[in-house]
Amino acid sequence: MRDMVNLRHDEVPDRWYNIIPDLPVPLPPPMDPVEGPSRINNLPNLLIGECLKQEFSPESWIDIPGGIMDLFAKAGRPRPLFRARNLEKKLDTPARLYYKGEFYSPTGSHKVNTALAQCWYAKQQGFKRLTTETGAGQWGTALAYAAALTGLKCTVYWVRSVFNWKKDRLSLMKLLGADVHASPSPVTKFGKSLYDKNPQHVGSLGIAISEGLEDAEKDPAATYSLGSVLNHVLMHQTIIGLEAQKQFEVFDDYPDVIISCLGGGSNFGGFALPFMGEVLKKGRKIRFIAAQSRVAPNLQGTYQYDFADYAEMTPMLKMYTLGHHCDMEPIKGDGLRYHGCSPILSLLRHEGYIDTIAYPGDEKHVFENARLFIQTEGWLPAPESSYSICAAIDEAIKCRESGETKVIAFNISGHGFLDIPGFRSVLGLE
Ligand SMILES: *Cc1c(COP(=O)(O)O)cnc(C)c1O
């Protein structure tokens, strides 16, 4: 009776899985809006060259360069797959529950997987500095970490409303050597236009993106980096699901249900897409469930072309979206608060391969289940990952009622040690 499986260092997958050629219908390409300059022609100025190539690659498998494999090892890959036996007992469910431990991350989230890859490619291309935006803060921390390891500078524009309460994350980014600005900031032209009117402006992801883009465009030694939504980001994250497939072989088991939380789709895609490939190519039957918040249930929006950012600087992507000017109430699982879902996952949802559930914005039900998880399994999940746990527990309870012995696999995208004030305020832990 195993409770945990990990891989040997030499068993870690050394190729990423690109699902694009295996999709049931062709992926709609990005599009320019009718008016204004071409955003598509500007993509080489926004993205790292190798990442842009990967974004449209027709190859099913892409070799992971040795330098990136070394960085993955430094960041603690492979990461274990656990059987949640204590939680099963507590729930008195006949279901078998498994979770992937992306919380074993030096910055607390799965985002280091793509941050390390992007920094390594940026370094190869001769860049000296990366700029980015961050909302919840996990992406900014991951990029600061990856930049430090690859000898690059890193500038982060961080939405002020979150910057103000995540003091520990701010200190961690600074310890890693990043320049961090609350956004809107006085250091970019666009930011200053808002900052001068109101130095306490709460900011938004869209504003922060505009600041990061402006900064990178002015400096030829700098490039911009994105942490979710795009095809190459999901592909870098497939290391999660590819490891999990090998680990399930050792457990001699296979999932019937795959669950993860979904903001822009990078951890969901990373965990689910290798399994989705087996559904599409080998006729495997798996139910996929994306756990979301009712403040940003983008998978319940409309499937149409929309901008990825508020300021309309990106091309338009065909995706499930709530509209790029949608107002979304702040939540503690702030990483799930994004208006659109990755084009790949949107297409799969449109074709009927992905179900979704959205939990109430007060987050009580979600965090109560996170509490049940830490009290049985011992790990503190990130606020976002708590949605994954919550959906898995809800499914396991349905199995108790129906008597079904399903195998439920869920991804825990990060740990919550830097986000405890969020749990404190929702659960009243004073
Ligand atoms: C950013 C983040 C998410 C949400 O982003 P996705 O791209 O949808 O994965 C979820 N969990 C954690 C821990 C995050 O940092």
The ligand as a Gaussian input file, in Angstrom:
#p B3LYP/6-31G(d) Opt

LIG

0 1
 C       -1.450000      31.608000     -10.941000
 C       -1.930000      30.465000     -10.157000
 C       -3.110000      29.772000     -10.500000
 C       -3.998000      30.196000     -11.625000
 O       -3.385000      30.296000     -12.864000
 P       -3.499000      29.184000     -13.966000
 O       -2.719000      29.726000     -15.109000
 O       -4.944000      28.987000     -14.286000
 O       -2.896000      27.940000     -13.411000
 C       -3.474000      28.686000      -9.740000
 N       -2.748000      28.283000      -8.677000
 C       -1.621000      28.924000      -8.308000
 C       -0.863000      28.435000      -7.108000
 C       -1.172000      30.027000      -9.035000
 O       -0.053000      30.650000      -8.657000

